[in-house]
């Protein structure tokens, strides 16, 4: 089951369009500084430029693990916010393709639900910096979910 505190934050986030209190419940989100905003019926995730996330100081470039963590967490949050799962989505597998170096600037991600079954959901994630048409990484994630069962009337 989704903890009552998280469920309350989800409702409040939908009502106000402010997802920061929800993100504060996730320690890793605070560590890397992830942000989330609503754009119409979609969500835009942002990883603000931070010296703490640099992996290669010579370029400087964001650590690949931070990019992967950002994308995986974005997908999990996307499902948590938009799916009707009775539990917090649990990652089954995650596959990432690094396409370009993630330079020291803000990084954005958008998620797309490919398939939602009763137990498994597939999500595609795209991350970019300058232009959404030039992604720095793409990923696919599979999550275990529990479908909400509506009581019979």
Secondary structure, 3 states (H helix, E strand, C coil): CCCHHHHHHHHHHHHHCCCHHHHCCCHHHHHHCEEEEEECCEEEEEECCCHHHEEECCCCEECHHHHHHHHHHHHHHHHHHHCCECCCCEEEEEEEEECCCCECCCEEEEEEEEEECCCEEEEEEEEECCCCCCEEEEEEEEEECCECCCCCC
